Amino acid sequence: MFGYKVPNPNEAMLISGGRRGNAESPFRVVTGHGAFVIPVLRKARFLTLAMSEAEIADKCVTQQGLTLNVRAVVAFKVGNDEASIVNAAQRFLDEQDQMGVLTGRIFAGHLRSIIGSMTVEQIIKDRQKLAMEVLESSKAEMAKIGLAVDAFQIQSIDDGDLGYIQAMSAPHNAAIQREAQIAQARAAQAAAEAEQESQRKQAEYARDTAIVQAQYKAETDAEQAKAAQSGPLAQALAEREVLEMRTQLAQRAAALRQQQLVAEVVKPAEAEAERIRILAQAEAEKIKTQAAAFSSHNRVALDQALVNQLPAIAEQVAKGLSGANLTVLNGSSGLNELASGLVSQGLAIYEAVRENFAMQQEPGEASQHSQARAELENPASREDL
């Protein structure tokens, strides 16, 4: 639109002409929006509000009289408030590029002043403190000319060919080199220890592996030997078991044979002997009865009757034994023993009968009984029997 002007976002539009009530602002400041500028009666000018920088390269003398070459940079701009814009416009509107030159001179002056009150060691060790002091010292002057400082940075400090800073840093360099060498030595030592530890572990692993392999080989050989011996050993164990079984069978057979002999020989013989004893007792009772009947007539006749009955008793015993399943194991001697046993049983029977009548015998009859007993004990009499 004709007569309407709009400044850029980083500009301030200054409208001069006409009368203003504020003497401190001889022109109208417009930022962020447009305004009507009446041609001929009004005039619009523009002031940059963008950031600018000023480089500083100056020689500064320290408190010790040493000259240092200092390089720094200042970032600045026109202030955003109307007073700063008015101050900057009144000074730099026609020569806005001079703002950087003036700013550099202001900061260089304060930098020389502050470095002159410090030693090289202080400057080198606390460069940030130096920058803050220079910045604080320059703020007031910069505000008077409508400029605001965004940043101040010291880029480098050197002493040229004096070598003071290098000499000052030598102990530190030596200490750093020493620490570096120590660190390197420690690293080498650690590497050597690690290598030794690795070799030790490898040796232990090799030793353990050899032991395990030896144990495995020994166990394998033992198993193989055991497997090789298992055949003969198993056969020997089987033969021993067969022998033990045969021994047990033989023992059982002997026990069964013994039981069979007891059942077939001993028990029948005992039963037959018991039967004979019972028959003998019965016969003795019979004789006793007969003897009681004839006791009043003739004791000798009674004894003779007893003697006459002995062959019949022996015959009954012989018949009983002939029916028994009796095995004579010792030949003729066994037969004689058997015959003697029969005679002894007969004598026992006789003795039992005689003793029953002993109380009734007369003194003269005792000799007759003794004669009858002698006849029984005479071998010739046994042969007749």
C-alpha positions in Angstrom: 0.0 0.0 0.0 1.3 3.5 -0.8 3.0 5.0 2.2 2.8 1.9 4.4 6.2 0.4 5.3 7.0 -2.8 7.3 10.5 -3.4 8.8 12.2 -6.9 8.6 12.1 -9.0 11.8 15.7 -8.1 12.5 15.3 -4.4 11.8 14.0 -1.4 13.5 12.2 1.3 11.4 12.9 4.8 12.4 10.4 7.4 11.3 11.5 10.9 11.5 9.6 14.2 10.7 6.8 15.9 12.5 6.8 16.8 16.2 7.1 14.4 19.1 6.4 15.1 22.7 9.4 13.0 23.9 12.6 14.9 23.5 14.7 11.8 24.2 13.3 10.1 21.1 13.6 12.5 18.2 12.1 9.9 15.9 9.5 7.2 16.1 10.8 3.5 16.5 8.7 0.8 14.9 9.6 -2.9 15.3 7.6 -6.0 14.6 4.8 -4.3 12.6 4.3 -1.7 9.8 3.4 1.9 9.9 2.2 4.7 7.5 4.9 7.0 6.4 3.6 10.2 4.8 5.7 11.0 1.9 7.6 14.3 2.0 6.5 14.9 5.5 7.9 11.7 7.0 11.1 9.8 6.4 11.7 6.1 7.3 15.2 4.7 8.0 16.1 1.1 9.1 18.6 0.0 11.7 19.8 -3.6 11.9 19.1 -5.6 15.0 21.0 -8.6 13.8 23.9 -10.1 15.8 27.4 -9.0 14.7 30.9 -9.9 15.8 34.1 -8.2 16.4 37.5 -9.8 16.3 40.3 -8.6 18.6 44.0 -9.2 18.1 46.1 -7.2 20.4 49.4 -7.3 22.3 48.9 -7.0 26.1 51.6 -6.6 28.7 51.2 -8.6 31.9 52.0 -7.6 35.5 55.4 -9.3 35.0 56.2 -7.1 32.0 55.8 -10.0 29.5 54.0 -9.2 26.2 51.3 -11.6 25.2 49.5 -11.9 21.9 45.8 -12.2 22.6 43.1 -13.1 20.2 39.4 -12.9 21.1 36.0 -12.5 19.6 32.9 -10.5 20.7 29.3 -11.3 19.8 27.1 -8.2 20.1 23.9 -6.5 18.7 21.8 -3.5 19.1 19.6 -3.7 22.2 15.9 -4.6 21.8 14.6 -1.7 24.0 13.7 1.6 22.4 16.4 3.5 24.3 19.2 1.2 23.0 17.8 1.5 19.4 17.7 5.3 19.7 21.3 5.4 21.1 22.6 3.1 18.4 20.7 4.9 15.6 22.1 8.2 16.7 25.7 6.8 16.6 25.7 4.2 13.8 22.7 4.8 11.6 24.7 6.1 8.7 27.7 3.9 9.4 26.4 0.7 10.9 29.6 -1.2 10.0 31.4 0.9 12.5 29.6 -0.8 15.4 32.1 -3.8 15.1 35.1 -1.5 15.0 34.1 0.5 18.0 33.1 -2.6 19.9 36.6 -4.2 19.2 38.4 -1.2 20.4 36.3 -1.0 23.6 37.0 -4.7 24.5 40.7 -4.5 23.5 41.1 -1.6 25.9 39.5 -3.4 28.8 41.4 -6.6 27.9 44.8 -4.8 28.0 43.8 -3.2 31.3 42.8 -6.4 33.0 45.8 -8.4 31.6 48.1 -5.7 33.0 46.9 -6.5 36.5 47.4 -10.3 36.2 50.4 -12.6 35.8 50.9 -15.1 33.0 50.2 -18.0 35.3 46.9 -16.4 36.4 45.9 -15.7 32.8 46.8 -19.2 31.6 45.3 -21.0 34.6 42.0 -19.0 34.8 41.2 -17.8 31.3 37.5 -17.8 32.1 37.9 -15.4 34.9 39.8 -13.0 32.5 36.9 -13.2 30.0 34.3 -12.5 32.7 36.2 -9.5 34.0 36.6 -8.0 30.5 32.9 -8.6 29.8 31.7 -6.9 33.0 34.0 -4.0 32.5 32.7 -3.4 28.9 29.0 -3.7 29.6 28.5 -0.1 30.8 30.2 1.4 27.8 28.5 -0.8 25.4 25.1 0.1 26.9 25.8 3.8 26.4 26.1 3.3 22.7 23.0 1.0 22.6 24.9 -2.3 22.1 24.4 -5.5 24.1 27.1 -8.2 24.3 25.9 -11.7 23.8 29.3 -13.4 24.3 33.0 -12.8 24.7 35.5 -15.6 24.0 39.3 -15.6 24.3 40.6 -17.7 21.4 44.3 -17.8 22.0 47.1 -16.4 24.2 50.8 -16.8 23.3 54.1 -15.0 24.2 55.6 -15.2 20.7 59.2 -16.3 20.8 59.8 -15.7 24.5 59.1 -19.3 25.4 57.8 -18.3 28.9 54.5 -20.1 28.5 56.3 -23.2 27.1 58.8 -23.1 30.0 55.9 -22.7 32.4 54.2 -25.7 31.0 57.5 -27.7 30.9 57.0 -29.1 34.5 53.5 -29.9 33.7 54.6 -31.5 30.4 57.3 -33.4 32.3 54.7 -34.5 34.9 52.3 -35.5 32.1 55.1 -37.4 30.3 56.1 -39.0 33.5 52.5 -40.0 34.3 52.2 -41.2 30.7 55.4 -43.3 31.0 54.2 -44.6 34.4 50.8 -45.4 32.9 52.5 -47.0 29.9 54.7 -49.0 32.3 51.8 -50.0 34.3 49.9 -51.0 31.2 53.0 -53.0 30.0 53.2 -54.6 33.4 49.5 -55.4 33.4 49.9 -56.8 29.9 52.8 -58.9 31.0 50.9 -60.1 34.1 47.9 -60.8 31.9 50.2 -62.7 29.5 51.8 -64.7 32.4 48.3 -65.4 33.8 47.2 -66.5 30.4 50.2 -68.8 30.0 49.7 -70.1 33.5 46.0 -70.9 32.8 47.0 -72.5 29.5 49.6 -74.6 31.4 47.0 -75.5 34.0 44.5 -76.4 31.2 47.1 -78.5 29.5 48.0 -80.2 32.7 44.4 -80.8 33.7 43.7 -82.0 30.2 46.6 -84.5 30.4 45.4 -85.7 33.8 41.9 -86.1 32.5 43.1 -88.0 29.4 45.3 -90.2 31.6 42.4 -90.9 33.9 40.2 -91.6 30.9 42.8 -93.9 29.4 43.3 -95.7 32.7 39.6 -96.2 33.1 39.3 -97.3 29.5 42.1 -99.8 29.9 40.6 -101.1 33.2 37.2 -101.5 31.5 38.9 -103.3 28.6 40.8 -105.6 30.9 37.7 -106.2 32.9 35.8 -107.0 29.7 38.6 -109.3 28.6 38.5 -111.1 31.9 34.8 -111.2 32.1 34.5 -114.3 29.9 36.8 -116.6 31.9 35.7 -115.1 35.2 32.0 -115.6 34.3 32.8 -119.2 33.3 34.7 -119.8 36.5 31.8 -118.3 38.5 29.3 -120.5 36.6 31.4 -123.6 37.3 31.7 -122.8 40.9 27.9 -122.3 41.1 27.4 -125.6 39.4 29.8 -127.3 41.9 27.9 -125.7 44.8 24.6 -126.8 43.4 25.9 -130.3 43.0 27.3 -130.3 46.6 23.9 -129.1 47.8 22.1 -131.8 45.8 24.5 -134.4 47.2 23.9 -133.2 50.7 20.1 -133.3 50.1 20.4 -136.8 48.6 22.4 -138.0 51.7 19.9 -136.4 54.0 17.1 -138.1 52.1 19.0 -141.5 52.1 19.5 -141.2 55.8 15.8 -140.5 56.3 15.0 -143.4 54.0 17.2 -145.7 56.1 15.6 -144.6 59.3 12.1 -145.1 57.7 13.0 -148.4 56.1 15.4 -150.1 58.5 15.6 -148.4 61.9 11.9 -147.7 62.5 10.8 -151.2 61.3 13.5 -152.8 63.5 12.4 -150.8 66.5 8.8 -151.6 65.8 9.6 -155.4 65.5 11.6 -155.3 68.7 8.7 -153.7 70.5 6.4 -156.3 69.1 8.7 -159.1 70.3 9.0 -157.5 73.7 5.2 -157.4 73.9 4.9 -161.0 72.8 7.6 -162.0 75.2 5.8 -160.3 78.0 2.6 -162.0 77.0 4.4 -165.4 76.9 5.9 -164.6 80.3 2.5 -163.9 81.7 1.4 -167.2 80.3 4.3 -169.0 81.8 3.7 -167.2 85.1 0.2 -168.4 85.1 1.3 -172.0 84.4 4.0 -171.7 87.0 1.4 -170.6 89.5 -0.6 -173.6 88.6 2.3 -176.0 89.0 4.1 -174.2 91.8 2.8 -176.7 94.4 4.2 -179.7 92.5 7.6 -179.2 91.0 9.6 -175.9 90.6 12.1 -177.7 88.4 9.4 -178.8 86.0 8.4 -175.2 85.7 11.9 -174.1 84.9 12.1 -176.9 82.5 9.0 -175.7 80.9 10.4 -172.2 80.6 13.5 -173.6 79.0 11.4 -175.6 76.6 9.5 -172.5 75.6 12.7 -170.5 74.8 13.1 -172.2 71.4 9.6 -171.2 70.6 10.3 -167.6 71.6 13.4 -167.6 69.5 11.5 -169.0 66.6 8.9 -166.3 66.9 11.7 -163.7 67.0 13.3 -165.2 63.9 10.0 -165.2 62.1 9.4 -161.5 63.0 12.8 -160.6 61.7 12.4 -162.6 58.5 9.4 -160.4 57.6 11.3 -157.2 58.3 13.2 -155.4 55.5 16.5 -155.5 57.4 19.9 -155.1 55.8 23.0 -156.5 57.5 25.9 -154.2 56.6 28.8 -156.1 58.3 28.5 -159.7 57.0 29.0 -162.6 59.3 29.9 -160.4 62.2 26.6 -158.7 61.8 24.8 -162.1 61.9 26.6 -163.2 65.0 25.7 -159.9 66.7 22.1 -160.4 65.6 22.0 -163.9 67.0 23.6 -162.8 70.3 21.0 -160.1 70.5 18.2 -162.7 70.2 19.7 -164.9 72.8 20.1 -162.0 75.1 16.5 -161.1 74.7 15.5 -164.6 75.5 17.7 -164.6 78.6 16.1 -161.3 79.6 12.7 -162.8 79.2 13.8 -165.8 81.2 15.3 -163.7 83.9 12.1 -161.7 84.2 10.0 -164.8 84.6 12.4 -166.3 87.1 12.5 -163.3 89.3 8.7 -163.2 89.4 8.8 -166.6 91.0 11.9 -166.1 93.1 9.9 -165.3 96.2 8.1 -168.7 95.9 11.1 -170.9 95.3 12.5 -173.2 97.9 16.2 -173.2 98.7 16.8 -176.4 96.9 15.1 -175.2 93.8 17.6 -172.3 93.2 20.2 -174.8 92.0 17.8 -176.2 89.5 17.1 -172.7 88.1 20.8 -172.0 88.0 21.3 -175.2 86.0 18.6 -174.2 83.6 20.2 -170.8 83.1 23.5 -172.4 82.5 22.1 -174.6 79.9 20.7 -171.6 78.1 24.0 -169.7 78.3 25.9 -172.9 77.1 26.9 -172.5 73.4 26.0 -176.1 72.8 22.5 -175.4 74.0 22.3 -172.4 71.7 23.3 -174.6 68.7 20.5 -177.0 69.6 18.2 -174.2 69.6 
